[in-house]
Amino acid sequence: MNKQKKGINWKIRFKNPVFYAQILLAVLTPILAYVGLSFADLTTWSSIGDLIQSAYSNPYLLGLIVVSVFNAVNDPSVKGLKDSQTALTYDKPKDNK
């Protein structure tokens, strides 16, 4: 019996460096937009830490981050929050060549 896989192929997503960039931008962009800063304003590690700490204590901003991360994770080409059956079979990110 061929059992169909369900869900998201996290193993493959974590092998793709673009996924890390998507998640990082999904978290930082709403924070920066909310406080009126740009990436050029983040010049020290302490400023980044302060920014993340202030975002963590703001429920509205946390909601914006959740929506942004959802949009980065969701595959709009399939119904629901999951990967296609084909994508679930990948052992490495697909090369479009």
C-alpha positions as a Markdown table, in Angstrom:
| # | Residue | x | y | z |
|---|---|---|---|---|
| 1 | Met | 0.0 | 0.0 | 0.0 |
| 2 | Asn | 1.4 | 3.4 | -1.0 |
| 3 | Lys | 0.9 | 5.8 | 1.9 |
| 4 | Gln | 0.7 | 9.4 | 0.8 |
| 5 | Lys | 2.8 | 11.9 | 2.8 |
| 6 | Lys | 1.1 | 15.0 | 4.1 |
| 7 | Gly | 2.3 | 18.4 | 5.3 |
| 8 | Ile | 5.4 | 20.3 | 4.6 |
| 9 | Asn | 8.7 | 18.9 | 3.6 |
| 10 | Trp | 10.7 | 20.8 | 6.2 |
| 11 | Lys | 13.9 | 18.7 | 5.5 |
| 12 | Ile | 14.1 | 20.2 | 2.0 |
| 13 | Arg | 13.2 | 23.7 | 3.0 |
| 14 | Phe | 16.0 | 23.7 | 5.6 |
| 15 | Lys | 18.4 | 22.6 | 2.8 |
| 16 | Asn | 17.5 | 25.6 | 0.7 |
| 17 | Pro | 19.4 | 28.9 | 1.7 |
| 18 | Val | 16.6 | 30.9 | 0.1 |
| 19 | Phe | 14.2 | 29.6 | 2.7 |
| 20 | Tyr | 16.4 | 31.1 | 5.5 |
| 21 | Ala | 16.4 | 34.5 | 3.7 |
| 22 | Gln | 12.6 | 34.4 | 3.3 |
| 23 | Ile | 12.1 | 33.7 | 7.0 |
| 24 | Leu | 14.6 | 36.3 | 8.1 |
| 25 | Leu | 13.0 | 38.9 | 5.9 |
| 26 | Ala | 9.5 | 37.7 | 7.0 |
| 27 | Val | 10.5 | 38.5 | 10.6 |
| 28 | Leu | 12.6 | 41.7 | 10.2 |
| 29 | Thr | 10.6 | 43.5 | 7.5 |
| 30 | Pro | 7.4 | 44.0 | 9.5 |
| 31 | Ile | 9.4 | 45.1 | 12.6 |
| 32 | Leu | 11.4 | 47.6 | 10.6 |
| 33 | Ala | 8.3 | 49.0 | 8.8 |
| 34 | Tyr | 6.5 | 49.3 | 12.1 |
| 35 | Val | 9.2 | 51.3 | 13.8 |
| 36 | Gly | 10.1 | 53.3 | 10.7 |
| 37 | Leu | 13.6 | 52.0 | 10.2 |
| 38 | Ser | 15.5 | 50.5 | 7.3 |
| 39 | Phe | 18.1 | 47.7 | 7.2 |
| 40 | Ala | 20.8 | 50.5 | 6.9 |
| 41 | Asp | 19.8 | 51.6 | 10.4 |
| 42 | Leu | 20.8 | 48.3 | 12.0 |
| 43 | Thr | 24.5 | 49.1 | 12.6 |
| 44 | Thr | 25.1 | 47.3 | 15.9 |
| 45 | Trp | 24.1 | 43.9 | 17.4 |
| 46 | Ser | 22.7 | 45.7 | 20.4 |
| 47 | Ser | 20.3 | 47.7 | 18.1 |
| 48 | Ile | 19.1 | 44.5 | 16.6 |
| 49 | Gly | 18.6 | 43.0 | 20.0 |
| 50 | Asp | 16.7 | 46.0 | 21.2 |
| 51 | Leu | 14.6 | 45.9 | 18.1 |
| 52 | Ile | 13.7 | 42.2 | 18.5 |
| 53 | Gln | 13.0 | 42.7 | 22.2 |
| 54 | Ser | 10.6 | 45.6 | 21.5 |
| 55 | Ala | 8.9 | 43.5 | 18.9 |
| 56 | Tyr | 8.5 | 40.5 | 21.2 |
| 57 | Ser | 6.6 | 42.7 | 23.7 |
| 58 | Asn | 4.2 | 44.1 | 21.1 |
| 59 | Pro | 1.2 | 41.7 | 20.3 |
| 60 | Tyr | 0.2 | 43.6 | 17.2 |
| 61 | Leu | 3.7 | 43.3 | 15.8 |
| 62 | Leu | 3.9 | 39.7 | 16.7 |
| 63 | Gly | 0.7 | 39.2 | 14.7 |
| 64 | Leu | 2.2 | 40.9 | 11.7 |
| 65 | Ile | 5.3 | 38.6 | 12.0 |
| 66 | Val | 3.1 | 35.5 | 12.2 |
| 67 | Val | 1.2 | 36.5 | 9.0 |
| 68 | Ser | 4.5 | 37.3 | 7.2 |
| 69 | Val | 6.1 | 34.0 | 8.2 |
| 70 | Phe | 2.9 | 32.2 | 7.1 |
| 71 | Asn | 3.1 | 33.8 | 3.7 |
| 72 | Ala | 6.8 | 32.7 | 3.4 |
| 73 | Val | 6.0 | 29.1 | 4.3 |
| 74 | Asn | 2.7 | 28.6 | 2.5 |
| 75 | Asp | 2.8 | 27.2 | -1.0 |
| 76 | Pro | 0.0 | 29.0 | -2.9 |
| 77 | Ser | -0.1 | 26.4 | -5.6 |
| 78 | Val | -1.7 | 23.7 | -3.4 |
| 79 | Lys | -4.9 | 23.7 | -1.3 |
| 80 | Gly | -4.3 | 24.3 | 2.4 |
| 81 | Leu | -1.0 | 24.6 | 4.3 |
| 82 | Lys | 1.0 | 21.8 | 2.8 |
| 83 | Asp | 3.4 | 21.0 | 0.0 |
| 84 | Ser | 2.4 | 19.1 | -3.2 |
| 85 | Gln | 2.7 | 15.4 | -3.2 |
| 86 | Thr | 5.6 | 15.8 | -5.6 |
| 87 | Ala | 7.5 | 18.3 | -3.4 |
| 88 | Leu | 7.0 | 15.9 | -0.4 |
| 89 | Thr | 9.1 | 13.2 | -2.3 |
| 90 | Tyr | 12.2 | 15.5 | -2.8 |
| 91 | Asp | 15.4 | 14.6 | -1.0 |
| 92 | Lys | 17.1 | 17.9 | -2.1 |
| 93 | Pro | 15.7 | 21.2 | -3.5 |
| 94 | Lys | 14.6 | 20.8 | -7.1 |
| 95 | Asp | 16.9 | 22.1 | -9.8 |
| 96 | Asn | 14.9 | 23.8 | -12.5 |
| 97 | Lys | 17.5 | 23.3 | -15.2 |
